[in-house]
Amino acid sequence: MTYPDGPIPGLPQEMEALFAAAAATYARYRPGLPDAAVGLLADVLRGGPSPVLLDLGTGTGQVPFALLSAGAGLTHIEAVDVSPQMLHQARQALTPVLGHCTLTLVHAAADAYEPLATLPGEPDSGPDLITFCRSYHWMNGPVVLEMADRVATPGAAVAIMGDGSLWTHGADWTHALRALIQHYLGSERRAGARRSYAEPRRSYEEDLAASAWSDVSEQSFPVSRIWTPEAVLGYLRTTSFAGSDLFAERHQAFEDEALALLQSHAVDGSLVEEATFTILLARRPGGAR
Ligand SMILES: C[S@@+](CC[C@H](N)C(=O)[O-])C[C@H]1O[C@@H](n2cnc3c(N)ncnc32)[C@H](O)[C@@H]1O
């Protein structure tokens, strides 16, 4: 099921438009989660009798897809996103692997998310794991962590995770690519059509330390990704720093130059990204609520 049906109150339209445009290419070009990271999250869920996942900024459903595929025993998934197009992609990806697990797609800003009320007499069980994968920076951190505390089960965990981007990566080919993007769009990193990227005011660790989720451990997973030049172009179209709308009529010219640049750096047609996928796994101290 999906709720609500209408527009989301208070959500900037440009934000929804940014992710809407990227949804189909996103499903195709964005890398998934490393197996070891999925294993860690699955272990968090496995202890409970009927594990429930709340995935905030679910995008194309990468996190629930990985956990379902890993046999984490999920009984219900609540997947929240501001973009109906992303939720559509998530439904398509998740439906074939759901089995007995139920799925609710929620068209909402995580900052404004409220769980549906349960029927009288039905058990009121919240999420055992709340995940933010490459999405926390888009949200009001303290607000979503406070909401997580309100809705989660007593022994629940929060996972804030991600792996940087080709903008921040330190290889020769990503440096050259970034310089080309800057040549077209200016030196500041863009974050959609109207905004420049702003570094978070506080680190994620500081947000967690100031929240109910102050018992934090950090796990890092090295991941080596092989890209083709064409796949890098597909990935760039999904980003807020090099999406096609930022270049307007110069997008084709940019892609032609970028392709030539990437081909000149490729070895046997491949470009290597050595990334690190990091999970901040946080619980309430002593498992308390
Ligand atoms: C970079 S994508 C990450 C998607 C997915 N978690 C993944 O790792 O592939 C960020 C997602 O967060 C969503 N998003 C951005 N701001 C949001 C907000 N305030 N509340 C809910 N979703 C949001 C976007 O629509 C997009 O699908």
The ligand as a Gaussian input file, in Angstrom:
#p B3LYP/6-31G(d) Opt

LIG

0 1
 C       20.703000       9.532000      -2.586000
 S       19.095000       8.841000      -2.529000
 C       19.353000       7.370000      -1.545000
 C       18.346000       6.290000      -1.829000
 C       18.594000       4.945000      -1.146000
 N       18.507000       5.034000       0.292000
 C       19.918000       4.385000      -1.587000
 O       20.856000       4.293000      -0.802000
 O       20.030000       3.997000      -2.757000
 C       18.278000       9.913000      -1.442000
 C       16.776000       9.652000      -1.381000
 O       16.243000      10.412000      -0.282000
 C       15.004000      10.957000      -0.698000
 N       14.784000      12.124000       0.167000
 C       15.409000      13.326000       0.139000
 N       14.981000      14.099000       1.131000
 C       14.079000      13.373000       1.840000
 C       13.285000      13.629000       2.994000
 N       13.368000      14.782000       3.657000
 N       12.462000      12.647000       3.428000
 C       12.372000      11.466000       2.770000
 N       13.088000      11.184000       1.667000
 C       13.946000      12.109000       1.207000
 C       15.157000      11.233000      -2.175000
 O       13.929000      11.309000      -2.855000
 C       16.008000      10.052000      -2.618000
 O       15.208000       8.994000      -3.048000

